[in-house]
Amino acid sequence: MTRRWFGSVRSRATLAATLVVAVALLAAGAAVLLSLRSDLTGQAESEAASAARAVAVELSDGRPYDRLTGLDEDDRPVQIVDERGRVVAASEDLERVTGAGADTARSRNSGGPAGGESDDDADDSDDANGSDGPDDDDPAPRGEVDSDTDFSTGTATIDGTTADYRFAAVEVEFEDRGKFTVYAGAPLAAERSAVGTATTAMLIGFPLLLAVVAGATWLVTRRALSPVEGIRREMAAITASEDLARRVPVPATHDEVARLALTTNETLAALESSVERQRRFVADASHELRSPIASLRTQLEVGAAHPELLDLDGAVTDTVRLQTLAADLLLLARLDAGERPGDARFDLGALAREHAEGRAGVTVTADEVPVAGSRAQVGRVLTNLMDNARRHARSAVTVGVRAEGEWAVVAVADDGDGVPEADRERIFERFVRLDEARSRDDGGAGLGLAIARDVAVRHGGTLTVGRAPAGGALFELRLPRAR
């Protein structure tokens, strides 16, 4: 089957990282270009405004047009326009202006208008300008320079070369001559060049950087995921071989992958233990069932051949033993399957008295203590504890039920030999009998205490064994009291 392009974690991680970096680079690049353009445009505006205001100040002082110093700048075109839109003065070699007042400029050295103005217009301009400005003998008229500066973008042609400029406009108003506007431009070549250079660098550098990011992400994810692939291969081999004793390799990275490997090994160990326990359970159950079945078959075969030799009592005993063992195995299967204990309320003291009734040598002292759960399962625990105590007692078994804080406590004690301290946990394992011969003769299969503890744990309680005051065994069942 053809693998999809992005069917692996490595491919998706590489794509995601590349896309994120690409978006970040585009945003950063746009921000840099806008900021660079804004800064350079602002610098050009500052230069143009400074030049325009300098000429406006000289003009407001009444200086003649031919003596305005701002008109001598070669790289900053300047023109002065009257309120009727006519160019009255301009920088030397300035041929044409667009986007700043009048579209044409007249050289201050020319006797007439540039760009084809009529002679009448030239005469009017000379009259308005007072023959190129006021005479030196006349008192200099004073004008007022406007504090506001307007900006616009246009082009200017100087000596046949046309370029982009940022123009600043400053108004000067005279009482007798009207309003004049001074336009001064600063070149935008530096701004255009810088933005173009930065754009070119980004167009070249961004793809290279994205390629480096994609390659680095691919290699890093490949290296990071290689232990995961090793874990997967080993798990596949374990599944194929059914050898639960094998373990996956744990990388020495102490990261999430290493913890995954450790958890996987713990799961395999628990699974191995569970399967081994199940195998032992099946083997032990088969062994326990084989003996009474073989005994019962022998007795029936003898009875069929010699009716007078049929041991009916032995056959009944073996049948009861088989029935009890089958019930125990069925209950263990339900408990292992996770059967819920239920939430019925009942009196633990009354239940203890009920199960002790008819048992010789069993004395019950029980308070009224309510608990919640499965009445049948808790009753089975009490029966197993009492049967175990009677099996090992010399003469007497005492059962006490009491409330102890948040717990309901059942204490079952006998006056037998007790349980050695080294075996006090082992006796709760399945098919474990400390006295193999006597237990088998009495019909015990080593499941009673295992069932009792499983039921206690599933009811949120505990079952422990200690030493009784009379020297025998003391089993304590603790269950949460019902509220």
C-alpha positions in Angstrom: 0.0 0.0 0.0 1.3 3.4 -0.9 2.2 5.5 2.1 0.6 8.9 2.3 2.8 11.9 2.2 1.8 13.0 5.6 0.9 9.6 7.1 3.7 9.8 9.7 4.2 11.9 12.8 7.6 13.0 11.4 6.0 14.4 8.2 3.2 16.2 10.0 5.7 17.7 12.5 7.9 18.9 9.7 5.0 20.4 7.8 3.6 22.1 10.9 7.0 23.5 12.0 7.7 24.8 8.5 4.2 26.4 8.2 4.6 28.1 11.6 8.0 29.5 10.8 6.8 30.6 7.3 3.9 32.5 8.8 6.2 34.0 11.4 8.8 35.0 8.8 6.1 36.6 6.6 4.7 38.6 9.4 8.1 39.6 10.6 9.2 40.5 7.1 6.1 42.6 6.4 6.6 44.4 9.7 10.3 45.1 8.9 9.5 46.4 5.5 6.7 48.6 6.7 8.8 49.9 9.6 11.8 50.6 7.2 9.6 52.3 4.7 7.9 54.4 7.4 11.2 55.4 9.0 12.8 56.4 5.7 9.7 58.2 4.5 9.6 60.0 7.8 13.2 61.0 7.4 12.5 62.3 3.9 9.5 64.3 5.2 11.7 65.8 7.9 14.3 66.9 5.4 11.6 68.3 3.0 9.8 70.1 5.8 13.1 71.6 7.1 14.0 72.9 3.6 10.5 74.2 2.9 10.3 76.0 6.2 13.7 77.6 5.7 12.7 79.0 2.3 9.3 80.1 3.8 11.1 82.0 6.6 13.4 83.8 4.1 10.4 84.6 2.0 8.4 85.9 4.9 11.3 88.3 5.7 10.8 89.9 2.3 14.0 88.5 0.7 13.8 88.7 -3.1 13.4 85.4 -5.0 16.9 85.5 -6.5 18.4 85.7 -3.1 16.6 82.7 -1.5 19.3 80.3 -0.4 17.0 77.3 -0.5 16.7 77.5 -4.2 20.4 76.7 -4.6 20.1 73.1 -3.4 20.8 70.6 -6.2 19.2 67.5 -4.6 16.1 69.2 -3.2 13.7 70.7 -5.7 11.9 73.9 -4.4 9.2 75.9 -6.0 7.1 78.8 -4.8 3.4 79.0 -6.0 1.1 81.9 -5.5 -2.5 81.7 -4.5 -3.6 81.5 -8.2 -1.5 78.4 -8.7 1.3 80.1 -10.7 4.9 79.2 -10.1 6.7 82.4 -9.1 10.1 80.9 -8.3 11.8 77.5 -8.5 15.2 75.8 -8.1 17.7 76.0 -10.8 17.5 73.3 -13.5 14.1 72.2 -12.2 12.1 71.4 -15.3 8.9 69.8 -14.2 7.1 68.9 -10.9 4.0 66.7 -10.4 2.1 66.2 -7.2 3.3 69.5 -5.6 1.3 72.6 -6.5 1.6 73.5 -10.1 2.5 70.8 -12.5 5.2 72.9 -14.2 8.0 75.0 -12.8 9.6 78.1 -14.1 13.3 78.6 -13.7 14.2 81.6 -11.7 16.7 82.6 -14.4 14.2 82.6 -17.2 12.5 85.7 -18.2 9.2 84.0 -18.9 7.2 81.0 -17.8 8.4 77.5 -18.4 6.4 74.9 -20.1 4.8 77.2 -22.6 3.1 79.9 -20.4 1.9 82.9 -22.4 3.6 86.3 -22.3 0.6 87.8 -20.6 1.0 85.3 -17.8 4.6 86.1 -17.6 3.9 89.8 -17.3 1.2 89.1 -14.7 3.8 87.0 -12.8 6.4 89.8 -13.0 3.9 92.3 -11.7 2.8 90.0 -8.9 6.4 89.4 -8.0 7.3 93.0 -8.2 9.9 92.3 -11.0 11.4 89.3 -9.3 10.9 90.5 -5.8 10.9 93.8 -3.9 13.5 96.4 -4.6 16.3 96.7 -2.1 15.4 100.3 -1.5 11.8 99.5 -0.6 10.9 98.5 2.9 10.8 94.7 3.1 7.3 93.4 3.5 6.7 90.9 6.2 4.7 87.7 5.9 3.3 85.1 8.4 4.5 81.5 8.1 1.9 78.9 8.7 2.8 76.4 11.5 1.2 73.4 9.7 3.1 71.4 7.1 1.3 69.3 4.4 3.0 66.4 2.7 2.5 64.7 -0.6 4.4 62.3 -2.9 5.3 63.3 -6.5 8.0 63.4 -9.1 10.5 66.1 -10.2 12.5 66.4 -13.3 15.9 68.0 -12.9 18.3 68.2 -15.8 16.2 65.7 -17.7 16.3 63.1 -14.8 12.9 62.3 -13.3 12.8 60.8 -9.7 10.3 60.3 -6.9 10.3 62.9 -4.1 8.4 63.5 -0.9 7.2 67.1 -0.9 6.5 69.4 2.1 4.2 72.4 1.6 4.4 75.5 3.9 2.2 78.5 3.4 3.4 82.2 3.7 0.7 84.9 3.8 1.3 88.6 3.1 -1.2 91.3 3.8 -0.6 93.1 0.5 0.5 90.3 -1.8 -1.7 87.4 -0.8 -0.7 83.8 0.0 2.3 81.9 -1.3 3.0 78.2 -0.9 6.6 76.9 -0.7 7.1 73.3 -1.9 10.3 71.5 -1.1 11.1 67.9 -1.9 13.4 65.3 -0.5 14.4 62.3 -2.7 12.9 58.9 -2.0 15.6 57.0 -3.8 17.2 55.8 -0.5 13.8 54.6 0.7 13.1 52.8 -2.6 16.6 51.3 -2.6 16.5 50.1 1.0 13.1 48.6 0.7 14.1 46.9 -2.5 17.3 45.5 -1.0 15.5 44.2 2.1 12.8 42.6 -0.1 15.3 40.9 -2.3 17.2 39.6 0.8 14.0 38.2 2.3 13.0 36.6 -1.0 16.4 34.8 -1.1 16.8 34.2 2.6 13.3 33.1 3.7 13.2 30.0 1.4 16.7 29.0 2.5 15.7 29.4 6.2 12.5 27.4 5.7 14.5 24.6 4.0 16.9 24.6 7.0 13.9 24.5 9.4 12.3 21.7 7.5 15.5 19.7 7.4 16.3 20.2 11.0 12.8 19.3 12.1 12.9 16.2 10.0 16.2 15.1 11.5 15.2 15.9 15.1 11.9 14.2 14.9 13.5 11.2 13.2 16.1 10.9 16.0 13.4 11.5 18.7 11.0 8.9 17.3 13.6 6.2 16.5 13.2 4.8 20.1 9.5 4.7 19.5 10.0 2.7 16.4 12.3 0.3 18.4 9.5 -0.1 21.0 7.0 -0.8 18.2 9.2 -3.5 16.6 9.8 -5.2 19.9 6.1 -5.1 20.8 5.3 -6.6 17.4 8.0 -9.4 18.0 6.5 -10.1 21.4 3.0 -10.3 20.0 4.2 -12.7 17.3 6.3 -14.9 19.6 3.8 -14.7 22.6 6.8 -14.5 24.8 5.7 -12.1 27.6 9.1 -12.4 29.3 10.7 -10.1 26.7 10.9 -6.4 27.3 11.1 -3.3 25.1 14.4 -1.3 25.0 14.5 1.7 27.3 16.5 4.7 25.8 18.9 6.5 28.1 17.3 9.9 27.4 15.2 10.2 30.6 12.4 11.8 28.6 8.8 11.0 27.7 9.9 8.2 25.3 11.9 6.6 28.1 9.0 6.8 30.5 6.8 5.3 27.8 9.2 2.4 27.5 9.3 1.9 31.3 5.5 2.0 31.5 5.3 -0.5 28.6 7.7 -2.9 30.4 5.6 -2.5 33.6 2.5 -3.3 31.6 4.2 -6.4 30.1 5.3 -7.5 33.5 1.8 -7.2 34.9 0.4 -9.0 31.8 3.0 -11.7 32.3 2.1 -12.1 35.9 -1.6 -12.2 35.1 -1.2 -14.8 32.4 1.1 -16.8 34.7 -1.4 -16.6 37.5 -4.2 -17.6 35.1 -2.2 -20.6 34.0 -1.5 -21.6 37.6 -5.1 -21.2 38.4 -6.2 -23.4 35.5 -3.6 -26.0 36.4 -4.6 -25.9 40.1 -8.3 -26.0 39.3 -7.7 -29.0 37.0 -5.8 -30.7 39.8 -8.4 -30.0 42.4 -11.2 -31.2 40.1 -9.4 -34.3 39.0 -9.2 -35.8 42.5 -12.9 -35.7 43.5 -13.9 -36.7 40.0 -11.6 -39.6 40.0 -12.7 -40.7 43.4 -16.4 -40.4 42.5 -15.9 -42.3 39.3 -14.1 -45.1 41.1 -16.9 -45.4 43.7 -19.5 -45.5 40.9 -17.6 -48.1 38.9 -17.2 -50.3 42.0 -20.9 -49.8 42.9 -21.9 -50.7 39.3 -19.8 -54.0 39.5 -20.5 -54.7 43.2 -23.6 -52.9 44.5 -23.0 -54.1 48.0 -19.7 -52.3 48.1 -21.0 -48.9 47.0 -20.0 -46.1 49.4 -22.9 -43.7 49.2 -21.6 -41.4 51.9 -18.2 -41.0 50.1 -19.9 -40.4 46.8 -22.1 -37.7 48.4 -19.0 -36.1 50.0 -17.1 -36.0 46.7 -20.2 -34.5 44.9 -20.5 -31.8 47.6 -16.8 -31.1 47.3 -17.2 -30.8 43.5 -20.2 -28.5 43.9 -18.3 -26.2 46.4 -15.2 -26.1 44.2 -17.3 -25.2 41.2 -19.1 -22.4 43.1 -15.8 -21.0 44.3 -14.3 -21.1 40.8 -17.4 -19.4 39.4 -17.3 -16.6 42.1 -13.6 -16.0 41.4 -14.3 -15.7 37.7 -17.0 -13.1 38.4 -14.7 -11.2 40.7 -11.8 -11.3 38.2 -14.3 -10.0 35.5 -14.9 -6.9 37.7 -18.4 -7.7 39.1 -19.6 -4.7 41.1 -20.5 -5.5 44.7 -23.8 -3.6 44.7 -25.0 -1.0 47.2 -27.6 -2.8 49.2 -27.7 -1.9 53.0 -27.8 -4.6 55.6 -26.8 -5.3 59.2 -23.4 -6.9 59.4 -24.1 -8.2 63.0 -27.4 -9.9 62.0 -25.6 -11.4 59.0 -22.9 -12.9 61.2 -25.4 -14.4 63.6 -27.3 -15.9 60.6 -24.2 -17.6 59.2 -23.0 -18.8 62.6 -26.4 -20.4 63.4 -26.1 -24.2 63.5 -22.3 -24.3 63.7 -21.2 -26.1 66.8 -18.5 -24.4 68.9 -19.1 -20.9 67.3 -19.9 -18.1 69.7 -21.2 -14.7 68.3 -21.1 -11.3 69.9 -22.5 -8.8 67.4 -23.6 -5.2 67.5 -25.9 -3.7 65.0 -23.5 -2.2 62.3 -24.9 -1.2 58.9 -22.8 -1.7 55.8 -23.5 -1.4 52.1 -22.6 -3.9 49.3 -23.4 -7.4 48.2 -25.1 -9.3 51.1 -24.4 -12.6 49.4 -20.7 -11.9 48.9 -20.1 -10.6 52.4 -22.0 -13.6 53.7 -19.7 -15.9 51.7 -16.7 -14.1 53.4 -18.2 -14.8 56.9 -18.9 -18.5 55.9 -15.3 -19.0 54.7 -13.8 -17.4 57.8 -15.9 -19.5 60.1 -15.3 -22.7 58.2 -11.5 -22.0 58.2 -11.6 -21.2 62.0 -13.5 -24.4 62.8 -11.1 -26.5 60.7 -8.1 -25.3 62.7 -9.7 -24.7 66.2 -9.3 -27.1 69.1 -12.5 -26.4 70.7 -14.0 -23.0 70.3 -14.4 -20.2 67.7 -15.5 -16.7 68.6 -17.0 -14.1 66.2 -17.3 -10.5 67.2 -18.9 -7.6 65.2 -18.4 -4.0 66.3 -18.2 -0.5 65.0 -14.8 1.2 65.1 -14.9 4.8 63.8 -15.8 4.7 60.2 -15.3 1.0 60.0 -17.4 -2.1 60.7 -15.1 -4.8 62.1 -15.6 -8.5 62.1 -13.1 -10.5 64.3 -13.1 -14.3 63.9 -10.7 -16.1 66.4 -9.9 -19.7 67.2 -7.9 -21.5 69.8 -5.8 -23.6 67.4 -2.1 -23.3 66.5 -2.4 -20.0 64.6 -0.8 -18.9 61.4 3.0 -18.5 61.3 4.0 -14.9 60.7 5.9 -15.8 57.5 2.7 -17.3 56.0 0.2 -14.6 57.0 0.1 -13.2 53.5 0.7 -16.4 51.5 -2.5 -18.0 52.9 -4.6 -15.4 50.9 -3.2 -16.7 47.6 -5.3 -19.1 45.6 -4.9 -22.8 46.1 -2.5 -22.3 49.0 -2.9 -24.8 52.0 -0.5 -24.8 54.9 -1.7 -28.3 55.9 -2.1 -30.0 52.5 -3.1 -33.5 53.7 -5.7 -32.4 56.3 -7.1 -29.6 54.1 -7.6 -32.1 51.2 -9.3 -34.6 53.5 -11.6 -31.9 54.9 -12.5 -30.8 51.4 -10.7 -27.5 51.4 -9.2 -26.4 48.0 -7.3 -23.4 49.3 -9.7 -20.8 47.7 -11.8 -19.7 50.7 -9.4 -17.1 52.1 -8.5 -15.9 48.6 -12.2 -15.3 47.8 -12.7 -13.6 51.2 -9.9 -11.1 50.6 -11.0 -10.3 47.0 -14.5 -9.6 48.2 -13.2 -7.4 51.1 -11.0 -5.4 48.7 -13.9 -4.9 46.2 -16.1 -3.6 49.0 -13.4 -1.0 49.9 -12.2 -2.9 53.0 -9.4 -5.1 54.2 -8.8 -8.7 55.5 -5.8 -9.4 57.7 -4.7 -12.2 60.0 -2.9 -11.9 63.4 -2.6 -13.8 66.7 -5.7 -14.3 68.8 -5.7 -13.9 72.6 -6.2 -17.7 73.0 -3.1 -18.3 70.8 -4.8 -19.2 67.6 -5.5 -17.2 64.5 -7.4 -13.9 64.5 -8.9 -12.8 61.2 -10.2 -9.2 61.0 -12.5 -8.1 58.3 -12.9 -4.3 58.0 -15.7 -2.8 55.8 -16.8 0.9 55.5 -19.8 1.6 57.6 -22.9 2.7 55.6 -23.9 6.3 56.1 
